[in-house]
Amino acid sequence: MNPREKAGHLLNSIAESLEMPEPLKLDGTDTCVFTIDEKYVFIVQFDEESEHLLVNLPLGNLPEGEDGKNLAVEMLCGNYCWSLTSGGTLGLDEETGIASVCYGFDLSDGKGKGFEEVLSDLIDVGEYWMGKLSQSGGESVGATPGGANMMRI
């Protein structure tokens, strides 16, 4: 199975596991957007060159002022040795300012975590950081209409 076929198979497996009414598939831009639990919007993009699925879970906007700076530092510390990211990377979209956690899922080696486990871990990470955003006065993106469409990947 080539990497593109494997990506399609993994997305279909997620749709089946979650009993989605339609299969998940990559669109013309090699992107698939789906929501889990009406809260977590995943943006998955197939990168043919690296043979990876780039998984992006938007978290929300940092608050303004000192609270935002403090949370940004806390997120940076959470990135250190992936201590609070389960192997993902926290970052801010340069254009929108939306914080997200991203994960590069290797389609070529078959080693490491399975795709469902990665999504489950990212939900846990998302829940943690969305809570931090909320506590500090930031805005969670969640499954708002168009929320995922604001992200660049």
C-alpha positions in Angstrom: 0.0 0.0 0.0 1.5 3.4 -1.0 1.4 6.3 1.5 -1.6 8.0 -0.1 -3.6 4.7 0.0 -2.5 4.2 3.6 -3.6 7.8 4.5 -7.0 7.0 3.0 -7.3 3.8 4.8 -6.4 5.5 8.2 -9.0 8.2 7.6 -11.7 5.6 6.7 -10.8 3.6 9.9 -11.4 6.7 12.0 -14.8 7.3 10.3 -15.8 3.7 10.9 -14.6 3.8 14.6 -16.6 7.0 15.2 -19.6 5.7 13.2 -19.6 8.8 11.0 -22.3 8.8 8.3 -19.8 9.4 5.5 -16.2 8.1 5.0 -13.4 10.6 5.6 -11.3 11.3 2.6 -8.7 13.8 1.4 -10.0 16.6 -0.8 -8.3 18.2 -3.9 -5.8 19.9 -1.7 -4.9 16.7 0.2 -6.8 17.9 3.2 -9.4 16.4 5.4 -11.3 18.3 8.1 -13.5 16.5 10.7 -14.9 17.0 14.2 -14.9 14.7 17.1 -17.3 15.1 20.0 -18.6 18.4 18.5 -15.6 20.1 20.1 -12.3 19.0 18.5 -11.8 20.1 14.9 -9.0 18.2 13.2 -7.3 19.4 10.1 -5.3 16.6 8.5 -3.1 17.1 5.5 -1.3 14.5 3.5 2.3 15.5 2.6 3.4 13.2 -0.2 7.1 14.3 -0.1 7.6 13.4 3.6 5.0 10.6 3.6 3.3 12.1 6.7 -0.1 13.1 7.7 0.1 16.5 9.3 -2.5 16.6 12.0 -3.5 20.0 13.4 -5.9 20.6 16.3 -6.8 24.3 16.6 -7.1 25.3 20.3 -8.0 29.0 20.3 -6.8 32.5 20.6 -4.5 33.6 23.4 -5.8 36.4 25.6 -4.4 39.9 25.2 -1.8 41.4 27.4 0.2 39.9 30.2 -2.1 36.8 30.5 -1.4 36.0 26.9 2.3 36.4 27.3 2.3 34.2 30.4 0.3 31.5 28.6 2.6 31.6 25.6 5.6 31.0 27.9 3.7 28.2 29.6 3.0 26.6 26.1 6.6 27.0 25.1 7.6 25.2 28.3 5.0 22.5 27.5 6.8 21.9 24.2 10.1 21.2 25.9 10.8 17.5 25.5 7.1 17.2 24.5 6.3 17.3 28.3 2.7 18.5 27.8 2.0 17.6 24.2 2.2 13.8 23.9 4.6 14.2 21.0 2.9 17.0 19.3 4.1 20.6 19.0 2.2 23.7 20.2 2.4 26.8 18.1 0.7 29.9 16.9 -0.6 30.6 13.4 1.3 33.6 12.2 -1.6 35.2 10.4 -4.6 34.4 12.7 -2.9 34.1 16.1 -4.8 30.8 16.7 -2.9 28.4 19.0 -2.9 24.8 17.9 -1.2 21.5 18.6 0.3 19.7 15.5 1.6 16.2 15.0 3.4 14.7 12.1 2.2 11.1 11.6 4.8 9.0 9.7 3.0 6.8 7.1 6.2 5.1 6.0 7.6 3.2 8.9 4.6 1.6 10.8 6.4 2.0 14.1 5.3 4.1 17.0 1.7 5.1 17.9 -1.2 4.2 15.8 -3.3 6.9 14.2 -6.3 6.5 16.6 -3.9 6.7 19.6 -2.4 9.9 18.2 -5.9 11.5 17.8 -6.8 10.3 21.3 -3.6 11.8 22.7 -4.2 15.1 20.9 -7.7 15.3 22.3 -6.2 15.0 25.8 -3.7 17.6 25.0 -6.4 19.8 23.4 -8.6 19.5 26.5 -5.7 20.5 28.7 -4.7 23.6 26.7 -8.2 24.7 25.9 -8.8 24.7 29.6 -5.7 26.8 30.1 -6.9 29.2 27.4 -10.3 29.5 29.1 -8.8 30.0 32.6 -6.6 32.8 31.3 -9.3 34.6 29.4 -8.5 33.3 25.9 -11.0 32.0 23.3 -11.4 28.4 22.4 -11.9 27.7 18.7 -13.6 24.4 19.2 -16.2 23.3 16.6 -17.4 26.7 15.7 -18.6 27.2 12.1 -15.6 28.1 10.0 -13.2 27.8 12.9 -11.0 25.3 11.1 -11.1 27.2 7.9 -9.2 30.1 9.6 -6.1 27.9 10.0 -3.2 27.8 7.6 -1.5 24.5 7.1 
